[in-house]
Amino acid sequence: RLVLADGTASEAEMQALRHICGDAFGLHGKDFDAEIAYLGDYGYETTGAQAAAVFRDLPEDRRRAVVDRLIAIAKADRAVDPREVRLIARAGEILGIDPRSLIAHRG
């Protein structure tokens, strides 16, 4: 959802998503493409709040990693859109993580 939050799936954001999915979930190449196709076909059935709720019970470091990865995707195209900011803020609220605390540590 974040990749499309500003209305455009930029190549830089897709590359960031590919990198994260490869590192975090072992999704590479055709496996990644299949998951993106699945999300395109069925992702509309899940709200952002429902998707974030899946991660709510994870340990804090994992929840922080989710929000940090959202920030990385938003920044990948060097243009953070207000809609991306709102989506990250809402995900952070649901997960109990203030995105500003992660941005502050990056410097």
Secondary structure, DSSP 8 states (H G I E B T S, - for coil): -TTTTTS---HHHHHHHHHHHHHHH---HHHHHHHHHHHHHHGGGS-HHHHHHTTTTS-HHHHHHHHHHHHHHHHTTS---HHHHHHHHHHHHHHT--HHHHHHHH-
